[in-house]
Amino acid sequence: MRSLSKRYPVWFCDVWGVVHNGHVPFAASVSTLARHRANGGTVILVTNSPRSRQGVEIQLREIGVAPESHDLVVTSGDVTRDLIVKKGGGQLFHLGPARDHSILEGLDVGLTTLDGARSVLCTGLFDDTKDTLESYDALLADMAGRVLPMICANPDKIVRKGDRILYCAGSLAERYAARGGKVLMAGKPFPPIYDLAMAEAARLRAGPVQRSQVLAIGDGPETDIRGAADYGLDALLVADGITDARAGLAAAEASVKALVPEARIVATVRSLAWP
């Protein structure tokens, strides 16, 4: 990571699976991010969390991620708020846990039942530790029958929490789209979240930032790596998050390139290390 620090002054770093596992931070990653900043670099955590950046900062502190590891957080939740204002219609049915209500703070919108909704805000499963995707089929069919657009606050389909794999909002959005439902996406791999991150990088560095100066770091092939490829960014693949690296790093990288042939992966690692 020391050599990549010299080559790429700006790092767009994923959070879940790279910085922490949902329970505890990865010490090597946190230290490396801090050292990149001490080396003159800029670290923007780019996450598909449906929470606001303030909400994610609180979560990071609770988990124990050192604040010196990053300059700023850019979240799918922040981009979602813009979609809610422009496309939400003022009355939302919330599909997701109550802990995500902070995404609506300060917005002139209301939460209602399906009968009164103009759109659906999906931040995840009601209970991602117990629910199955199949248990939502009746609700999704009802939503599709009402022709309600879904604003998906988190395009991630799965996430690893400790030693468990949990479903995310992206899985429900995919299931809804298969029924013919209209889905509006906010986070990675879609451009708006990268546009926001680039604007913040330029503000933090007090000048223009070229895409060739940015390294996208992540573990998700369909979000982090595809998003970087579509946006024209070089990427660092962190294996053993979502990507299976039991057969070795070369095999893990090959499997991701099979999914995203246009990916510009400069290295594949198990963790961020700065020798």
PEGIJO-V486487 format. One record per pair of residues at least 24 apart in sequence whose ideal C-beta (glycine too) atoms are under 6 Angstrom apart, sorted by the first residue. I is the first residue (numbers start at 1). J is the second residue. D is the distance in Angstrom with one decimal. If there is no record, write none. Layout:
# PEGIJO-V486487
I,J,D  I,J,D
This chain:
# PEGIJO-V486487
1,32,4.9  1,272,5.4  1,274,4.8  2,274,5.4  5,36,4.7  5,39,4.9  5,41,5.5  8,215,3.7  9,41,5.1  9,213,5.4  10,42,4.8  10,201,5.0  10,209,5.7  10,213,5.4  10,214,4.6  11,43,5.0  11,215,5.2  11,217,5.9  12,44,5.5  12,46,4.6  12,197,5.4  12,216,4.8  13,43,5.9  13,45,5.5  13,217,4.4  14,218,3.6  14,224,5.1  15,45,5.2  15,47,4.2  16,159,5.4  17,160,5.9  17,219,4.1  17,241,3.1  18,219,5.8  18,238,5.0  19,65,6.0  20,63,5.2  21,162,6.0  22,161,3.6  23,162,5.3  25,63,5.9  25,64,5.3  25,65,4.6  28,271,5.0  28,272,5.9  28,273,5.3  29,272,4.2  30,65,5.9  30,66,5.5  30,69,4.7  32,272,4.1  32,274,4.4  33,69,4.2  34,68,4.8  34,69,5.0  35,274,4.9  42,71,5.4  42,201,6.0  42,204,5.4  42,205,5.9  43,70,4.4  43,71,5.6  44,72,5.1  44,74,5.8  44,197,5.3  45,70,4.9  45,73,4.6  46,74,5.1  46,197,5.2  47,75,5.3  48,76,4.4  48,154,4.7  48,155,5.8  48,156,4.6  48,187,4.0  48,188,5.5  49,75,5.0  49,77,6.0  50,77,4.8  50,100,5.1  50,103,5.8  50,123,3.8  50,153,3.5  50,154,4.7  51,77,4.8  51,102,6.0  52,77,5.1  52,102,5.9  53,78,5.8  55,102,4.9  71,204,5.5  72,200,5.6  74,196,5.3  74,197,4.7  76,153,5.6  76,154,5.4  76,186,4.8  76,187,2.9  77,103,4.7  77,153,5.8  79,186,4.1  79,192,4.9  79,193,5.1  80,153,4.2  80,186,4.2  83,151,5.1  83,184,5.5  83,186,5.7  87,184,5.9  88,119,5.0  89,118,2.8  89,119,5.2  91,116,5.5  91,117,5.5  91,118,4.8  92,119,5.9  92,121,4.7  93,117,3.9  93,120,4.9  94,121,5.1  95,120,5.7  95,122,4.4  96,123,3.3  96,124,4.5  117,148,6.0  119,148,5.7  119,149,4.8  119,151,6.0  120,148,5.1  120,150,4.6  121,151,5.2  122,150,5.3  122,152,5.0  122,169,4.8  122,172,5.6  123,153,4.5  123,169,5.7  124,168,5.7  124,169,4.6  125,167,5.9  128,166,4.6  128,167,5.9  133,167,6.0  133,171,5.8  140,175,5.9  140,176,5.1  140,179,5.9  144,179,4.5  144,180,5.9  144,181,4.7  149,182,4.4  150,176,5.4  150,181,5.8  150,183,4.9  151,184,4.9  152,183,5.6  152,185,5.2  153,186,5.9  155,185,5.1  155,187,4.9  156,223,5.8  188,223,4.2  188,227,4.0  189,223,5.3  189,226,4.2  189,227,3.1  189,230,5.8  194,231,4.6  219,243,6.0  221,256,4.6  221,259,4.9  221,260,6.0  225,256,5.7  225,260,5.2  225,263,5.0  226,260,4.9  229,260,5.5  229,262,4.7  229,263,4.6  234,264,4.8  234,266,5.0  235,265,5.2  236,267,5.4  237,265,5.2  237,268,4.4  239,268,5.7  239,270,5.7  240,270,5.3
